[in-house]
């Protein structure tokens, strides 16, 4: 019996949403094309392991969250493909809070550790058999775009921030904490005065607790606070804080890439928000963020 030949057009059509997500990663978010192909391989591998509709769920999210999820995927890939047997206990589950939130069932580094013996080969097979065939043309476009961009250093980057449209993302907009910030600090774009905050699953932290902690510790430093909006019986797993002063971030991190605090006995992790910039830094209209990432 003759084998069925699947044309490239048919193959691409079957992987339409995968191509859409990869395009978003490498064209819209300007992420590394090769690394992003590995990230796509891991998302598809997770779908094979029973975490359903990962790609479809991600496409319903705003770009900045997709970018954060891709960063977390890189952490997981580094763990899976590490040449040394790093104990999974040395990895902090709060390194992947959004992946936890995205999945319908529990996922921890123990899952990745249990699958570690074969995971690297399985992901590589998906990349070679699926991603390379379905995404190579998009990768070439991204490489050309990157080369053209590197040859043109005179780009004008507008100062628009995602915060101007944050309400559309389904995040709760906390009111300004008041106070009169320095005018020179106000001129610093909000993205450069923003930190990304994650909370431990099972240990809910409320907005008032965050505000009270930072006001008590650092004074009137918060310009605005954006908590993930959730149902009454669910907890926020992440938030963004915009400070009056960019220097507040340096004080909080104290030379580290990530700071850990305890607020009323509950652990909180903070790091600087570093947006990926596209060639033109155009902010496209983004979909609403669901109350839960997996809705």
Order of alpha helices (4+ residues) and beta strands (2+ residues): alpha-alpha-alpha-alpha-alpha-alpha-alpha-alpha-alpha-beta-alpha-beta-alpha-beta-beta-alpha-beta-beta
